[in-house]
Amino acid sequence: MSYQSFPKAELHLHLEGAAPPHFIRELAGEKGVSLDGVFDENGAYAYRDFGEFLKVYEAATAALQSPEDFARLTTAVLEECAANGVVYAETFVSPEFCGQRDIVAWKEYLAAMQEAADKADRELGITLRGIATAIRHDGPEKAKQSALCAAETAGDWIVGFGMGGDEMAGTQKDFAYSFDMAREAGLHLTTHAGEWGGPQSVRDAIVDLGVSRIGHGVQSIQDPTVIDLIKAHDVTLEVCPGSNISLNVYDDWKKHPIQRLRDAGVKVTVSTDDPPFFHTTMTREFDMLAATFGWADADFDEMNANALAAAYCSQATKDVIAKRLDRS
């Protein structure tokens, strides 16, 4: 069976990284933007390793140049999510790609995205919330500008602040100022760790940044003391198995530690990360977890419960989403 119609909540989704290839090609054609090296002969995103993935990701965003472009992107992404049973998603959006961290421009981009998201909520039954995101390899100073954008727009739609990009650039602590700024604005905090930086990067994220969620975090399985720290701080992991396998963090699904993390008492959730880059959907993630680990409806209900509990939206929004996730 397929889990396509099973209701789902997703916490780790990069908006730009979720852009369907045909959408980017169409947009680039309209604007005369060159996409040399972005796609392979089959029209898919082309990269060989994580470094190339980051370059292709940023090259593809060159087609996204205005608030209207991001509104169209939001619609395209939410249509794809809804077709795969997603009823709630949180998406990473970078002020870098939305007006070059200019607050006035950032607000215009957000207004366009939120309008598109509200329309999808009414018509497709999927709710979206945003997590303003710094790009780690752009450095701490630009991260502060992104954090200021996040703080200035904290509210019902921008509900969190996070950090993506090259996990090996600098240390988590280098970005503590930005995370403190976001925390003081009332935003929830997450950061990528434990995908490439080993379990120590997860420890640093919890100790130095005080995050409540970790993007990926899978390498924490290598250190029992980090597992204990995750549980002690009630941190939830945003696990993206298909992404980890596509980028060769793990060789295959059977070697992925998501089940071992669950067995160790860690709260995990399931997400797609950058789905078209990794040839995945939430349906495929669920189907592969069922096929690989024998997960059944009750296991996926647990994933949804974990995601809802860790979601950064308001309690009123959680109450709405809980009804959508309730299959009884």
C-alpha positions, 0 to 999 in steps of 0.5 A, spaced: 500 500 500 501 507 499 501 512 504 499 518 499 493 519 502 495 518 510 495 525 513 502 528 514 505 534 518 512 536 515 517 540 519 523 541 515 522 543 508 526 548 504 522 553 500 527 554 495 529 547 495 522 544 494 521 548 487 520 543 482 525 543 476 520 545 471 517 551 475 525 553 475 526 552 468 519 556 466 521 562 471 528 562 468 525 562 461 521 568 462 527 572 465 532 570 461 536 567 466 542 562 464 541 555 468 547 552 465 549 546 470 543 546 474 540 540 470 542 534 468 540 531 461 533 528 464 531 535 467 533 533 474 537 537 478 545 535 477 550 535 483 555 529 485 556 531 492 553 536 498 558 541 495 555 541 488 548 541 491 549 547 495 552 551 489 546 548 484 541 550 489 543 557 490 544 557 482 537 555 481 534 561 486 537 566 481 530 565 477 527 567 483 527 575 483 521 578 486 515 577 491 511 575 485 516 569 484 516 567 491 508 567 491 508 563 485 513 558 488 509 557 495 503 555 491 507 550 487 510 547 493 504 547 497 500 544 491 505 538 491 505 537 498 498 537 499 498 532 493 502 527 498 497 528 504 501 534 507 496 538 512 501 542 515 508 544 513 514 549 516 518 552 511 525 555 511 525 561 508 532 565 507 532 573 507 538 572 503 534 570 497 528 575 499 531 582 498 538 580 500 536 581 507 533 588 506 528 588 511 523 593 507 524 588 501 523 582 506 516 584 508 514 585 501 516 578 500 513 575 506 506 578 504 506 575 497 508 568 500 503 569 506 497 571 501 499 565 497 499 560 503 493 563 505 489 561 499 492 554 499 490 553 506 483 555 504 483 551 497 487 545 499 487 544 506 494 545 508 497 550 513 504 553 512 508 557 517 515 560 516 522 559 519 527 565 517 533 562 516 541 564 516 545 561 511 551 558 515 557 559 510 555 566 509 558 567 516 556 570 522 555 578 520 550 576 515 546 571 519 545 577 524 542 581 518 537 575 517 536 574 524 534 582 524 529 580 519 526 575 523 526 579 529 522 584 525 517 580 522 516 575 528 509 573 529 503 568 527 507 566 520 514 567 521 514 563 527 521 561 528 529 562 526 534 557 524 540 556 520 542 552 514 547 551 509 554 548 510 554 545 516 562 545 516 563 552 516 565 555 523 562 553 529 554 553 532 557 558 537 559 563 532 552 564 531 549 565 538 548 573 537 543 571 532 540 566 535 539 570 542 536 576 538 531 571 535 529 568 541 528 575 544 523 576 539 519 570 541 521 566 535 522 558 536 529 556 534 532 550 530 539 549 526 542 544 522 547 539 526 549 532 526 548 531 518 555 532 517 558 535 523 558 529 527 555 528 534 559 534 537 555 539 532 548 536 535 551 538 542 554 545 540 547 546 537 543 545 544 549 548 549 551 554 545 544 556 541 539 553 546 535 550 540 528 546 541 529 542 534 535 540 530 535 539 523 537 532 521 541 530 528 542 523 525 549 522 527 547 523 534 546 516 534 554 515 534 554 518 542 550 516 547 552 522 551 549 526 546 542 522 545 542 523 553 543 530 552 537 531 546 532 527 551 534 531 557 533 538 553 526 535 550 529 536 543 526 534 537 529 531 531 527 533 524 529 527 520 530 527 513 532 520 511 531 520 503 535 526 503 541 523 507 541 517 503 541 521 496 547 525 499 551 519 501 550 520 509 548 513 509 549 508 504 542 505 504 535 505 507 537 499 512 543 503 515 539 509 516 539 510 524 531 513 524 529 507 528 535 506 532 534 513 534 526 512 536 529 505 540 533 510 544 527 514 546 529 520 541 523 524 539 523 524 531 519 526 525 519 525 518 521 530 512 523 531 505 528 537 506 529 539 498 524 534 495 525 534 488 533 534 489 532 528 492 527 525 488 522 524 494 516 526 497 512 525 503 509 519 500 515 516 498 518 517 505 513 514 509 512 508 503 520 507 504 520 507 512 514 502 512 518 497 507 524 498 510 523 498 518 516 495 517 512 501 520 505 501 520 499 506 521 501 507 529 508 509 527 506 514 522 501 517 527 507 517 532 511 521 527 505 526 526 504 527 534 511 528 535 511 533 529 505 537 532 508 537 539 514 540 536 511 545 531 512 552 532 505 555 530 500 557 535 496 553 540 490 555 536 493 553 529 495 546 532 488 545 534 486 545 527 492 541 525 490 536 530 483 535 527 486 534 520 491 529 523 486 525 526 484 519 522 478 516 527 
